[in-house]
Amino acid sequence: MEPIYRDGDIIIVAPQASIRRGDRVVVKTREGEVMAKQLLRRTARKYELQSLNPEHEDRTIPIEDVEWIARILWASQ
């Protein structure tokens, strides 16, 4: 999640808030992977996510593989 979010930062997410293109989000997959990304696009079948860390690839995740997604509202830095 670096360089935007560092070890020890506290983030507050809003699971009930609607998400829009450009929002920073936290995603948990059904396999247990948790990641912070920027939402590029949401379709009926998938989420397209941009990595906040240039060392990591952008991701496209089928909606059925996402356990939950929540918009980041605030971060302590």
Biopython code that builds the backbone (N, CA, C, O; Angstrom):
import numpy as np
from Bio.PDB.StructureBuilder import StructureBuilder

atoms = [
    (1, "MET", "N", (0.815, -1.189, 0.000)),
    (1, "MET", "CA", (0.000, 0.000, 0.000)),
    (1, "MET", "C", (0.864, 1.261, 0.000)),
    (1, "MET", "O", (0.372, 2.376, -0.172)),
    (2, "GLU", "N", (2.162, 1.051, 0.197)),
    (2, "GLU", "CA", (3.080, 2.188, 0.154)),
    (2, "GLU", "C", (3.216, 2.666, -1.279)),
    (2, "GLU", "O", (3.000, 1.854, -2.179)),
    (3, "PRO", "N", (3.542, 3.861, -1.555)),
    (3, "PRO", "CA", (3.984, 4.902, -0.636)),
    (3, "PRO", "C", (2.843, 5.739, -0.065)),
    (3, "PRO", "O", (3.082, 6.566, 0.815)),
    (4, "ILE", "N", (1.624, 5.552, -0.533)),
    (4, "ILE", "CA", (0.501, 6.365, -0.050)),
    (4, "ILE", "C", (0.188, 6.047, 1.408)),
    (4, "ILE", "O", (0.037, 6.953, 2.228)),
    (5, "TYR", "N", (0.091, 4.757, 1.730)),
    (5, "TYR", "CA", (-0.190, 4.319, 3.095)),
    (5, "TYR", "C", (1.001, 3.500, 3.578)),
    (5, "TYR", "O", (1.475, 2.598, 2.888)),
    (6, "ARG", "N", (1.475, 3.834, 4.783)),
    (6, "ARG", "CA", (2.660, 3.178, 5.334)),
    (6, "ARG", "C", (2.273, 2.279, 6.506)),
    (6, "ARG", "O", (1.183, 2.398, 7.065)),
    (7, "ASP", "N", (3.176, 1.390, 6.861)),
    (7, "ASP", "CA", (2.984, 0.522, 8.013)),
    (7, "ASP", "C", (2.697, 1.387, 9.242)),
    (7, "ASP", "O", (3.458, 2.305, 9.549)),
    (8, "GLY", "N", (1.617, 1.098, 9.931)),
    (8, "GLY", "CA", (1.241, 1.862, 11.111)),
    (8, "GLY", "C", (0.193, 2.930, 10.864)),
    (8, "GLY", "O", (-0.415, 3.421, 11.816)),
    (9, "ASP", "N", (-0.035, 3.303, 9.614)),
    (9, "ASP", "CA", (-1.095, 4.263, 9.315)),
    (9, "ASP", "C", (-2.449, 3.651, 9.671)),
    (9, "ASP", "O", (-2.637, 2.439, 9.572)),
    (10, "ILE", "N", (-3.365, 4.483, 10.076)),
    (10, "ILE", "CA", (-4.731, 4.048, 10.353)),
    (10, "ILE", "C", (-5.613, 4.624, 9.266)),
    (10, "ILE", "O", (-5.576, 5.824, 8.991)),
    (11, "ILE", "N", (-6.409, 3.758, 8.647)),
    (11, "ILE", "CA", (-7.347, 4.248, 7.637)),
    (11, "ILE", "C", (-8.766, 3.955, 8.093)),
    (11, "ILE", "O", (-9.033, 2.961, 8.768)),
    (12, "ILE", "N", (-9.661, 4.841, 7.711)),
    (12, "ILE", "CA", (-11.078, 4.657, 7.995)),
    (12, "ILE", "C", (-11.787, 4.476, 6.667)),
    (12, "ILE", "O", (-11.647, 5.280, 5.746)),
    (13, "VAL", "N", (-12.557, 3.388, 6.593)),
    (13, "VAL", "CA", (-13.286, 3.085, 5.372)),
    (13, "VAL", "C", (-14.780, 3.149, 5.640)),
    (13, "VAL", "O", (-15.226, 3.063, 6.784)),
    (14, "ALA", "N", (-15.539, 3.301, 4.572)),
    (14, "ALA", "CA", (-16.995, 3.371, 4.665)),
    (14, "ALA", "C", (-17.592, 2.262, 3.799)),
    (14, "ALA", "O", (-17.807, 2.457, 2.602)),
    (15, "PRO", "N", (-17.860, 1.103, 4.398)),
    (15, "PRO", "CA", (-18.385, -0.024, 3.618)),
    (15, "PRO", "C", (-19.723, 0.267, 2.934)),
    (15, "PRO", "O", (-20.012, -0.307, 1.884)),
    (16, "GLN", "N", (-20.537, 1.146, 3.512)),
    (16, "GLN", "CA", (-21.852, 1.431, 2.935)),
    (16, "GLN", "C", (-21.832, 2.571, 1.922)),
    (16, "GLN", "O", (-22.821, 2.797, 1.226)),
    (17, "ALA", "N", (-20.719, 3.289, 1.835)),
    (17, "ALA", "CA", (-20.631, 4.424, 0.906)),
    (17, "ALA", "C", (-20.520, 3.918, -0.529)),
    (17, "ALA", "O", (-19.862, 2.913, -0.798)),
    (18, "SER", "N", (-21.165, 4.620, -1.433)),
    (18, "SER", "CA", (-21.029, 4.260, -2.838)),
    (18, "SER", "C", (-19.610, 4.586, -3.289)),
    (18, "SER", "O", (-18.984, 5.526, -2.799)),
    (19, "ILE", "N", (-19.122, 3.793, -4.227)),
    (19, "ILE", "CA", (-17.782, 4.036, -4.751)),
    (19, "ILE", "C", (-17.893, 4.525, -6.185)),
    (19, "ILE", "O", (-18.759, 4.107, -6.953)),
    (20, "ARG", "N", (-16.967, 5.436, -6.513)),
    (20, "ARG", "CA", (-16.961, 6.032, -7.848)),
    (20, "ARG", "C", (-15.565, 5.940, -8.431)),
    (20, "ARG", "O", (-14.584, 5.743, -7.714)),
    (21, "ARG", "N", (-15.496, 6.082, -9.713)),
    (21, "ARG", "CA", (-14.212, 6.098, -10.400)),
    (21, "ARG", "C", (-13.305, 7.139, -9.748)),
    (21, "ARG", "O", (-13.722, 8.270, -9.498)),
    (22, "GLY", "N", (-12.069, 6.746, -9.479)),
    (22, "GLY", "CA", (-11.103, 7.644, -8.866)),
    (22, "GLY", "C", (-11.006, 7.524, -7.354)),
    (22, "GLY", "O", (-10.051, 8.025, -6.760)),
    (23, "ASP", "N", (-11.987, 6.863, -6.709)),
    (23, "ASP", "CA", (-11.932, 6.690, -5.262)),
    (23, "ASP", "C", (-10.808, 5.737, -4.889)),
    (23, "ASP", "O", (-10.509, 4.787, -5.613)),
    (24, "ARG", "N", (-10.191, 6.009, -3.746)),
    (24, "ARG", "CA", (-9.265, 5.043, -3.164)),
    (24, "ARG", "C", (-10.102, 4.082, -2.341)),
    (24, "ARG", "O", (-10.979, 4.496, -1.584)),
    (25, "VAL", "N", (-9.823, 2.800, -2.497)),
    (25, "VAL", "CA", (-10.637, 1.766, -1.865)),
    (25, "VAL", "C", (-9.748, 0.704, -1.227)),
    (25, "VAL", "O", (-8.580, 0.545, -1.584)),
    (26, "VAL", "N", (-10.327, -0.011, -0.283)),
    (26, "VAL", "CA", (-9.726, -1.224, 0.253)),
    (26, "VAL", "C", (-10.587, -2.374, -0.243)),
    (26, "VAL", "O", (-11.814, -2.334, -0.163)),
    (27, "VAL", "N", (-9.917, -3.401, -0.760)),
    (27, "VAL", "CA", (-10.605, -4.566, -1.309)),
    (27, "VAL", "C", (-10.130, -5.800, -0.563)),
    (27, "VAL", "O", (-8.932, -5.973, -0.340)),
    (28, "LYS", "N", (-11.070, -6.662, -0.176)),
    (28, "LYS", "CA", (-10.725, -7.969, 0.367)),
    (28, "LYS", "C", (-11.297, -9.018, -0.562)),
    (28, "LYS", "O", (-12.497, -9.035, -0.836)),
    (29, "THR", "N", (-10.421, -9.899, -1.047)),
    (29, "THR", "CA", (-10.870, -10.964, -1.936)),
    (29, "THR", "C", (-11.368, -12.148, -1.117)),
    (29, "THR", "O", (-11.098, -12.242, 0.080)),
    (30, "ARG", "N", (-12.086, -13.037, -1.757)),
    (30, "ARG", "CA", (-12.582, -14.243, -1.089)),
    (30, "ARG", "C", (-11.437, -15.147, -0.647)),
    (30, "ARG", "O", (-11.618, -15.985, 0.236)),
    (31, "GLU", "N", (-10.254, -14.986, -1.253)),
    (31, "GLU", "CA", (-9.080, -15.763, -0.856)),
    (31, "GLU", "C", (-8.350, -15.137, 0.332)),
    (31, "GLU", "O", (-7.379, -15.710, 0.827)),
    (32, "GLY", "N", (-8.803, -13.962, 0.801)),
    (32, "GLY", "CA", (-8.236, -13.332, 1.978)),
    (32, "GLY", "C", (-7.216, -12.245, 1.705)),
    (32, "GLY", "O", (-6.682, -11.657, 2.645)),
    (33, "GLU", "N", (-6.934, -11.963, 0.448)),
    (33, "GLU", "CA", (-5.995, -10.895, 0.111)),
    (33, "GLU", "C", (-6.654, -9.537, 0.360)),
    (33, "GLU", "O", (-7.802, -9.322, -0.031)),
    (34, "VAL", "N", (-5.934, -8.629, 1.005)),
    (34, "VAL", "CA", (-6.432, -7.283, 1.269)),
    (34, "VAL", "C", (-5.501, -6.298, 0.588)),
    (34, "VAL", "O", (-4.280, -6.408, 0.706)),
    (35, "MET", "N", (-6.071, -5.335, -0.124)),
    (35, "MET", "CA", (-5.246, -4.381, -0.864)),
    (35, "MET", "C", (-5.909, -3.015, -0.898)),
    (35, "MET", "O", (-7.134, -2.901, -0.848)),
    (36, "ALA", "N", (-5.088, -1.988, -0.984)),
    (36, "ALA", "CA", (-5.567, -0.624, -1.184)),
    (36, "ALA", "C", (-5.232, -0.241, -2.616)),
    (36, "ALA", "O", (-4.084, -0.360, -3.047)),
    (37, "LYS", "N", (-6.225, 0.213, -3.343)),
    (37, "LYS", "CA", (-6.060, 0.564, -4.747)),
    (37, "LYS", "C", (-6.927, 1.784, -5.057)),
    (37, "LYS", "O", (-7.688, 2.260, -4.215)),
    (38, "GLN", "N", (-6.790, 2.269, -6.279)),
    (38, "GLN", "CA", (-7.679, 3.309, -6.770)),
    (38, "GLN", "C", (-8.604, 2.667, -7.794)),
    (38, "GLN", "O", (-8.157, 1.935, -8.677)),
    (39, "LEU", "N", (-9.898, 2.947, -7.666)),
    (39, "LEU", "CA", (-10.877, 2.368, -8.581)),
    (39, "LEU", "C", (-10.805, 3.079, -9.924)),
    (39, "LEU", "O", (-11.052, 4.281, -10.024)),
    (40, "LEU", "N", (-10.464, 2.320, -10.944)),
    (40, "LEU", "CA", (-10.454, 2.871, -12.300)),
    (40, "LEU", "C", (-11.811, 2.718, -12.954)),
    (40, "LEU", "O", (-12.297, 3.623, -13.632)),
    (41, "ARG", "N", (-12.424, 1.546, -12.738)),
    (41, "ARG", "CA", (-13.692, 1.261, -13.416)),
    (41, "ARG", "C", (-14.384, 0.088, -12.731)),
    (41, "ARG", "O", (-13.734, -0.854, -12.278)),
    (42, "ARG", "N", (-15.705, 0.158, -12.662)),
    (42, "ARG", "CA", (-16.510, -0.954, -12.161)),
    (42, "ARG", "C", (-17.541, -1.284, -13.228)),
    (42, "ARG", "O", (-18.277, -0.410, -13.685)),
    (43, "THR", "N", (-17.589, -2.535, -13.618)),
    (43, "THR", "CA", (-18.601, -2.984, -14.570)),
    (43, "THR", "C", (-19.494, -4.003, -13.864)),
    (43, "THR", "O", (-19.327, -4.256, -12.671)),
    (44, "ALA", "N", (-20.417, -4.572, -14.584)),
    (44, "ALA", "CA", (-21.299, -5.588, -14.007)),
    (44, "ALA", "C", (-20.539, -6.865, -13.654)),
    (44, "ALA", "O", (-21.036, -7.694, -12.890)),
    (45, "ARG", "N", (-19.340, -7.025, -14.204)),
    (45, "ARG", "CA", (-18.596, -8.274, -14.002)),
    (45, "ARG", "C", (-17.269, -8.145, -13.276)),
    (45, "ARG", "O", (-16.746, -9.134, -12.763)),
    (46, "LYS", "N", (-16.709, -6.922, -13.226)),
    (46, "LYS", "CA", (-15.353, -6.824, -12.673)),
    (46, "LYS", "C", (-15.066, -5.439, -12.116)),
    (46, "LYS", "O", (-15.749, -4.460, -12.414)),
    (47, "TYR", "N", (-14.017, -5.403, -11.286)),
    (47, "TYR", "CA", (-13.440, -4.152, -10.806)),
    (47, "TYR", "C", (-12.083, -4.001, -11.475)),
    (47, "TYR", "O", (-11.293, -4.945, -11.496)),
    (48, "GLU", "N", (-11.809, -2.833, -12.016)),
    (48, "GLU", "CA", (-10.490, -2.515, -12.549)),
    (48, "GLU", "C", (-9.842, -1.554, -11.564)),
    (48, "GLU", "O", (-10.369, -0.475, -11.296)),
    (49, "LEU", "N", (-8.688, -1.959, -11.025)),
    (49, "LEU", "CA", (-8.050, -1.241, -9.941)),
    (49, "LEU", "C", (-6.638, -0.834, -10.316)),
    (49, "LEU", "O", (-5.895, -1.609, -10.916)),
    (50, "GLN", "N", (-6.274, 0.388, -9.958)),
    (50, "GLN", "CA", (-4.930, 0.893, -10.207)),
    (50, "GLN", "C", (-4.137, 0.819, -8.910)),
    (50, "GLN", "O", (-4.621, 1.225, -7.853)),
    (51, "SER", "N", (-2.932, 0.305, -8.996)),
    (51, "SER", "CA", (-2.086, 0.190, -7.820)),
    (51, "SER", "C", (-1.621, 1.566, -7.362)),
    (51, "SER", "O", (-1.309, 2.433, -8.179)),
    (52, "LEU", "N", (-1.580, 1.754, -6.049)),
    (52, "LEU", "CA", (-1.054, 2.987, -5.480)),
    (52, "LEU", "C", (0.474, 2.933, -5.396)),
    (52, "LEU", "O", (1.132, 3.964, -5.257)),
    (53, "ASN", "N", (1.020, 1.739, -5.480)),
    (53, "ASN", "CA", (2.460, 1.523, -5.420)),
    (53, "ASN", "C", (2.938, 1.152, -6.820)),
    (53, "ASN", "O", (2.482, 0.149, -7.370)),
    (54, "PRO", "N", (3.843, 1.931, -7.411)),
    (54, "PRO", "CA", (4.286, 1.650, -8.780)),
    (54, "PRO", "C", (5.015, 0.317, -8.933)),
    (54, "PRO", "O", (5.214, -0.149, -10.055)),
    (55, "GLU", "N", (5.413, -0.299, -7.829)),
    (55, "GLU", "CA", (6.078, -1.599, -7.900)),
    (55, "GLU", "C", (5.087, -2.749, -8.079)),
    (55, "GLU", "O", (5.493, -3.880, -8.346)),
    (56, "HIS", "N", (3.790, -2.465, -7.933)),
    (56, "HIS", "CA", (2.766, -3.505, -8.068)),
    (56, "HIS", "C", (1.926, -3.248, -9.313)),
    (56, "HIS", "O", (1.701, -2.107, -9.718)),
    (57, "GLU", "N", (1.478, -4.333, -9.897)),
    (57, "GLU", "CA", (0.663, -4.276, -11.106)),
    (57, "GLU", "C", (-0.752, -3.788, -10.788)),
    (57, "GLU", "O", (-1.253, -3.974, -9.679)),
    (58, "ASP", "N", (-1.381, -3.164, -11.775)),
    (58, "ASP", "CA", (-2.810, -2.886, -11.684)),
    (58, "ASP", "C", (-3.532, -4.228, -11.686)),
    (58, "ASP", "O", (-2.986, -5.229, -12.149)),
    (59, "ARG", "N", (-4.752, -4.250, -11.171)),
    (59, "ARG", "CA", (-5.480, -5.512, -11.065)),
    (59, "ARG", "C", (-6.876, -5.378, -11.658)),
    (59, "ARG", "O", (-7.502, -4.320, -11.587)),
    (60, "THR", "N", (-7.341, -6.457, -12.234)),
    (60, "THR", "CA", (-8.730, -6.608, -12.643)),
    (60, "THR", "C", (-9.248, -7.826, -11.904)),
    (60, "THR", "O", (-8.703, -8.922, -12.035)),
    (61, "ILE", "N", (-10.305, -7.629, -11.124)),
    (61, "ILE", "CA", (-10.820, -8.700, -10.273)),
    (61, "ILE", "C", (-12.293, -8.913, -10.590)),
    (61, "ILE", "O", (-13.079, -7.967, -10.553)),
    (62, "PRO", "N", (-12.676, -10.158, -10.905)),
    (62, "PRO", "CA", (-14.103, -10.439, -11.109)),
    (62, "PRO", "C", (-14.899, -10.130, -9.831)),
    (62, "PRO", "O", (-14.434, -10.403, -8.725)),
    (63, "ILE", "N", (-16.070, -9.573, -9.988)),
    (63, "ILE", "CA", (-16.894, -9.196, -8.842)),
    (63, "ILE", "C", (-17.161, -10.377, -7.916)),
    (63, "ILE", "O", (-17.210, -10.203, -6.698)),
    (64, "GLU", "N", (-17.333, -11.561, -8.465)),
    (64, "GLU", "CA", (-17.619, -12.724, -7.616)),
    (64, "GLU", "C", (-16.418, -13.130, -6.747)),
    (64, "GLU", "O", (-16.583, -13.897, -5.799)),
    (65, "ASP", "N", (-15.231, -12.634, -7.051)),
    (65, "ASP", "CA", (-14.034, -12.927, -6.253)),
    (65, "ASP", "C", (-13.805, -11.914, -5.134)),
    (65, "ASP", "O", (-12.870, -12.064, -4.348)),
    (66, "VAL", "N", (-14.653, -10.881, -5.054)),
    (66, "VAL", "CA", (-14.497, -9.833, -4.043)),
    (66, "VAL", "C", (-15.439, -10.119, -2.870)),
    (66, "VAL", "O", (-16.654, -10.219, -3.039)),
    (67, "GLU", "N", (-14.845, -10.249, -1.672)),
    (67, "GLU", "CA", (-15.661, -10.435, -0.472)),
    (67, "GLU", "C", (-16.296, -9.107, -0.072)),
    (67, "GLU", "O", (-17.489, -9.041, 0.223)),
    (68, "TRP", "N", (-15.468, -8.029, -0.066)),
    (68, "TRP", "CA", (-15.997, -6.691, 0.175)),
    (68, "TRP", "C", (-15.050, -5.649, -0.400)),
    (68, "TRP", "O", (-13.859, -5.891, -0.599)),
    (69, "ILE", "N", (-15.629, -4.473, -0.660)),
    (69, "ILE", "CA", (-14.872, -3.318, -1.131)),
    (69, "ILE", "C", (-15.433, -2.107, -0.402)),
    (69, "ILE", "O", (-16.647, -1.963, -0.264)),
    (70, "ALA", "N", (-14.535, -1.230, 0.067)),
    (70, "ALA", "CA", (-14.983, -0.064, 0.836)),
    (70, "ALA", "C", (-14.144, 1.151, 0.467)),
    (70, "ALA", "O", (-12.934, 1.054, 0.263)),
    (71, "ARG", "N", (-14.803, 2.279, 0.387)),
    (71, "ARG", "CA", (-14.121, 3.540, 0.063)),
    (71, "ARG", "C", (-13.329, 4.028, 1.269)),
    (71, "ARG", "O", (-13.813, 3.976, 2.400)),
    (72, "ILE", "N", (-12.114, 4.501, 1.024)),
    (72, "ILE", "CA", (-11.288, 5.077, 2.074)),
    (72, "ILE", "C", (-11.733, 6.524, 2.281)),
    (72, "ILE", "O", (-11.754, 7.323, 1.344)),
    (73, "LEU", "N", (-12.091, 6.846, 3.529)),
    (73, "LEU", "CA", (-12.550, 8.187, 3.864)),
    (73, "LEU", "C", (-11.449, 9.052, 4.443)),
    (73, "LEU", "O", (-11.409, 10.259, 4.206)),
    (74, "TRP", "N", (-10.541, 8.427, 5.213)),
    (74, "TRP", "CA", (-9.556, 9.198, 5.958)),
    (74, "TRP", "C", (-8.373, 8.300, 6.291)),
    (74, "TRP", "O", (-8.534, 7.093, 6.473)),
    (75, "ALA", "N", (-7.183, 8.893, 6.369)),
    (75, "ALA", "CA", (-5.990, 8.157, 6.779)),
    (75, "ALA", "C", (-5.151, 9.030, 7.692)),
    (75, "ALA", "O", (-4.978, 10.223, 7.442)),
    (76, "SER", "N", (-4.626, 8.421, 8.766)),
    (76, "SER", "CA", (-3.684, 9.145, 9.636)),
    (76, "SER", "C", (-2.291, 8.915, 9.076)),
    (76, "SER", "O", (-1.889, 7.778, 8.829)),
    (77, "GLN", "N", (-1.560, 10.000, 8.877)),
    (77, "GLN", "CA", (-0.224, 9.847, 8.300)),
    (77, "GLN", "C", (0.753, 10.661, 9.048)),
    (77, "GLN", "O", (1.938, 10.665, 8.713)),
]
sb = StructureBuilder()
sb.init_structure("model")
sb.init_model(0)
sb.init_chain("A")
sb.init_seg("    ")
for serial, (resi, resn, name, xyz) in enumerate(atoms, 1):
    if name == "N":
        sb.init_residue(resn, " ", resi, " ")
    sb.init_atom(name, np.array(xyz, "f"), 0.0, 1.0, " ", f" {name:<3s}", serial, name[0])
structure = sb.get_structure()
